Amino acid sequence: MNRIKIHELQPAAYEAMFGLEKYLGTTDLPGQLVEMIKTRASQINGCAYCIQMHSKAAQKLNETTERLLALSGWKESPLFTAQERSVLALTEEVTRISNHGVSDVVYEEVSKHFTEVQMAQLIMVITGINAWNRIAIATQAQ
């Protein structure tokens, strides 16, 4: 069955989503970290379209294949820094928000590595990719 194309039926909604993406491009978060967030959330959500897109984008920013392959098992991998681990934990908790929210432990760990402004930016990156994942999965984006 062919699914709807939201970008054709509701272009204003897509324009608003791209407005968020444009804003996220102005943050001072490292591009590799942003793509890591987007890839990990997409893995959790099972969005193959977004996994491919953001893995490729990460590689263009010099992210290694080894780290991308280890991303789904980051907790056991020695390849990620304490800062990256804090962000990946936040990504997982925000993406799975209905499980138990965002724990104080994860929140405090992120706050050791980022300013409050950067933390707000991280939450917006995670929120944005989760919205894109849901659109792509619901419409079976190719």
Contacts in CASP RR format, 6 or more apart in sequence:
PFRMAT RR
TARGET T0000
AUTHOR 0000-0000-0000
METHOD contacts of the structure
MODEL  1
MNRIKIHELQPAAYEAMFGLEKYLGTTDLPGQLVEMIKTRASQINGCAYC
IQMHSKAAQKLNETTERLLALSGWKESPLFTAQERSVLALTEEVTRISNH
GVSDVVYEEVSKHFTEVQMAQLIMVITGINAWNRIAIATQAQ
3 138 0 8 1.000
3 139 0 8 1.000
3 140 0 8 1.000
4 139 0 8 1.000
5 139 0 8 1.000
6 13 0 8 1.000
6 14 0 8 1.000
6 135 0 8 1.000
6 139 0 8 1.000
7 14 0 8 1.000
17 128 0 8 1.000
17 131 0 8 1.000
17 132 0 8 1.000
17 135 0 8 1.000
20 124 0 8 1.000
20 128 0 8 1.000
21 128 0 8 1.000
23 124 0 8 1.000
24 34 0 8 1.000
24 121 0 8 1.000
24 124 0 8 1.000
24 125 0 8 1.000
24 128 0 8 1.000
25 34 0 8 1.000
27 34 0 8 1.000
27 118 0 8 1.000
27 121 0 8 1.000
27 125 0 8 1.000
28 118 0 8 1.000
28 121 0 8 1.000
29 118 0 8 1.000
29 121 0 8 1.000
29 122 0 8 1.000
29 125 0 8 1.000
31 61 0 8 1.000
32 58 0 8 1.000
32 61 0 8 1.000
32 62 0 8 1.000
32 63 0 8 1.000
33 84 0 8 1.000
33 87 0 8 1.000
34 125 0 8 1.000
35 54 0 8 1.000
35 55 0 8 1.000
35 57 0 8 1.000
35 58 0 8 1.000
35 61 0 8 1.000
35 63 0 8 1.000
36 58 0 8 1.000
36 63 0 8 1.000
36 67 0 8 1.000
36 71 0 8 1.000
36 84 0 8 1.000
36 87 0 8 1.000
36 88 0 8 1.000
37 87 0 8 1.000
37 88 0 8 1.000
37 91 0 8 1.000
37 122 0 8 1.000
37 125 0 8 1.000
37 126 0 8 1.000
37 129 0 8 1.000
38 50 0 8 1.000
38 54 0 8 1.000
38 57 0 8 1.000
38 125 0 8 1.000
38 129 0 8 1.000
39 50 0 8 1.000
39 51 0 8 1.000
39 54 0 8 1.000
39 55 0 8 1.000
39 58 0 8 1.000
39 68 0 8 1.000
39 71 0 8 1.000
40 71 0 8 1.000
40 72 0 8 1.000
40 74 0 8 1.000
40 88 0 8 1.000
40 91 0 8 1.000
40 92 0 8 1.000
40 95 0 8 1.000
41 91 0 8 1.000
41 94 0 8 1.000
41 95 0 8 1.000
41 126 0 8 1.000
41 129 0 8 1.000
41 130 0 8 1.000
41 133 0 8 1.000
42 50 0 8 1.000
42 51 0 8 1.000
42 54 0 8 1.000
42 129 0 8 1.000
42 133 0 8 1.000
43 51 0 8 1.000
43 71 0 8 1.000
43 72 0 8 1.000
44 91 0 8 1.000
44 92 0 8 1.000
44 95 0 8 1.000
44 96 0 8 1.000
45 95 0 8 1.000
45 130 0 8 1.000
45 133 0 8 1.000
45 134 0 8 1.000
45 137 0 8 1.000
46 133 0 8 1.000
46 137 0 8 1.000
47 132 0 8 1.000
47 133 0 8 1.000
47 136 0 8 1.000
47 137 0 8 1.000
49 136 0 8 1.000
49 141 0 8 1.000
49 142 0 8 1.000
50 129 0 8 1.000
50 132 0 8 1.000
50 133 0 8 1.000
50 136 0 8 1.000
54 129 0 8 1.000
55 68 0 8 1.000
58 68 0 8 1.000
59 65 0 8 1.000
59 68 0 8 1.000
66 79 0 8 1.000
67 79 0 8 1.000
67 80 0 8 1.000
70 77 0 8 1.000
70 79 0 8 1.000
70 80 0 8 1.000
71 88 0 8 1.000
74 80 0 8 1.000
74 84 0 8 1.000
74 85 0 8 1.000
74 88 0 8 1.000
75 85 0 8 1.000
80 88 0 8 1.000
82 113 0 8 1.000
83 113 0 8 1.000
83 114 0 8 1.000
85 109 0 8 1.000
86 106 0 8 1.000
86 109 0 8 1.000
86 110 0 8 1.000
86 112 0 8 1.000
86 113 0 8 1.000
86 114 0 8 1.000
87 110 0 8 1.000
87 113 0 8 1.000
87 122 0 8 1.000
89 106 0 8 1.000
89 109 0 8 1.000
89 110 0 8 1.000
90 102 0 8 1.000
90 106 0 8 1.000
90 107 0 8 1.000
90 110 0 8 1.000
90 122 0 8 1.000
90 123 0 8 1.000
90 126 0 8 1.000
91 126 0 8 1.000
93 99 0 8 1.000
93 100 0 8 1.000
93 101 0 8 1.000
93 102 0 8 1.000
93 103 0 8 1.000
93 106 0 8 1.000
94 101 0 8 1.000
94 102 0 8 1.000
94 123 0 8 1.000
94 126 0 8 1.000
94 127 0 8 1.000
94 130 0 8 1.000
95 126 0 8 1.000
95 130 0 8 1.000
110 119 0 8 1.000
110 122 0 8 1.000
111 119 0 8 1.000
114 122 0 8 1.000
135 141 0 8 1.000
END
